[in-house]
Amino acid sequence: MKKISFILLGVVSVVFYLYWSIILKSFEEFACWLYPFDESRNAELLKILLTVIGALGILFGLYLNYKRTKLSDKAIQLQSLAISKQSDQLELSRKSQIDERFKNAVEHLGNDKEPIILGGIAVLNQIAIENSRDYAEVVFNILTSYIRSSTNIYTKKADDFSSTVVQTIINDLFKHKDKINNPYKDFKGNLSHCNLSSINIDDIDFSKFDLSFTYFNMNINNVNFSNANLSKAQFILSRIKDTIFFEADLHQTLFNMAQIENASFESATVLATNFLTTHFFKVNFDSCDFSNAKFICCFFSETTHANSKIINNDFSFSSFKNVSFENTEIFSGINLKGSLFNNFKINIQSLELNFNGCNVLNTNYTFDYCQLIDKLEVKTNEESNVSQIVNLHDAMFYNQFTFGVFTEEEVDETKKKHDDILKGFEITFKKDKKNKK
């Protein structure tokens, strides 16, 4: 552009040099015509010409600036395109590296050496954190699947798998799920048929999980089982504290020789659930649906049952201290044979309650968690002592209650029922194992 400008300037200069006299004469004639009576007509015309030339110069400058801007924009577009291509190449390279890391990490899970497996878990967890949108759910499913296969109750005992590996996965996936940067916080997993008896699950959020048929640890603190499927799960010798079972499915779940304290079973489905030799202290059973549940040789202290439906439940050999069922929605078909009471209240609309062999609970009574049903000293062939049932005589259907003696045959029958529940779980698992094959 500069070269063209110099050429044009040179051409104009040559033209002026060759035709100066003609140009000057024409200029004076034009000025005389334009300003015939003005002595400074040459100067006035010169001003006009200079103004025109200046305007043309400005227009030419604007034109040159426009051209430079267009060229600059084009250069920027080309540069942006180059940067975009470079970014795409970098992203492809990064994706390729992540895929390679992911592949190697998954392969490490199949290794026999624990350190290599732990390394694979750490890499998978890091990939999920760095690329939660693409990998978090995939990693979550892979690791929960690893837990299921490694701890399967049909093929694995607690000594058959590395509790360190499983514990590491549990910690990575489920602990601190409330943290904003936890990539797994919105996922609901499947840990059914797992043997978690050697795994620490304290402070874990298992809400909405499938935990059916799973064995749990002896110590369970501050765990959230809300809306979880716990059907046929087993809590053996478990000490459960500050734990939530809100709206959990406890169909045929087994609690054997357990201690449950400051827990909430509110709105849970307690259908054919089995509680054997279990202690309940300050437990919330409000709005529960109890149907055909068994509470054999259990101890209740300061439990609540407001708005619960309790139908056809067996409380044989159980003890009740400061417990009220008076605000239940339904309290019917209840077997309380051989039970002990201290400050006990029933629903005055209760139907078909069996108090055979009941007695007063000694205020100094201490519940023994190792107290098995075949070791109980039950007083048979004695009339019921129901003096600690506070509002018994207010019952509307008192004539449907039974207050007979507790016979040796009934003791044997209850013992058999207790033993059959435990055997039933063994048979159930064997049948399920056969069906699974």
Secondary structure as GFF3:
##gff-version 3
##sequence-region A 1 437
A	DSSP	alpha_helix	2	18	.	.	.	ID=ss1
A	DSSP	alpha_helix	20	34	.	.	.	ID=ss2
A	DSSP	alpha_helix	41	109	.	.	.	ID=ss3
A	DSSP	alpha_helix	114	130	.	.	.	ID=ss4
A	DSSP	alpha_helix	132	150	.	.	.	ID=ss5
A	DSSP	three_ten_helix	158	160	.	.	.	ID=ss6
A	DSSP	alpha_helix	163	174	.	.	.	ID=ss7
A	DSSP	beta_strand	219	221	.	.	.	ID=ss8
A	DSSP	beta_strand	234	236	.	.	.	ID=ss9
A	DSSP	beta_strand	239	241	.	.	.	ID=ss10
A	DSSP	beta_strand	254	256	.	.	.	ID=ss11
A	DSSP	beta_strand	259	261	.	.	.	ID=ss12
A	DSSP	beta_strand	269	271	.	.	.	ID=ss13
A	DSSP	beta_strand	274	276	.	.	.	ID=ss14
A	DSSP	beta_strand	279	281	.	.	.	ID=ss15
A	DSSP	beta_strand	289	291	.	.	.	ID=ss16
A	DSSP	beta_strand	294	296	.	.	.	ID=ss17
A	DSSP	beta_strand	299	301	.	.	.	ID=ss18
A	DSSP	beta_strand	309	311	.	.	.	ID=ss19
A	DSSP	beta_strand	319	324	.	.	.	ID=ss20
A	DSSP	beta_strand	330	335	.	.	.	ID=ss21
A	DSSP	beta_strand	340	345	.	.	.	ID=ss22
A	DSSP	beta_strand	351	354	.	.	.	ID=ss23
A	DSSP	beta_strand	359	360	.	.	.	ID=ss24
A	DSSP	three_ten_helix	373	375	.	.	.	ID=ss25
A	DSSP	three_ten_helix	392	394	.	.	.	ID=ss26
A	DSSP	three_ten_helix	398	400	.	.	.	ID=ss27
A	DSSP	alpha_helix	408	436	.	.	.	ID=ss28
###
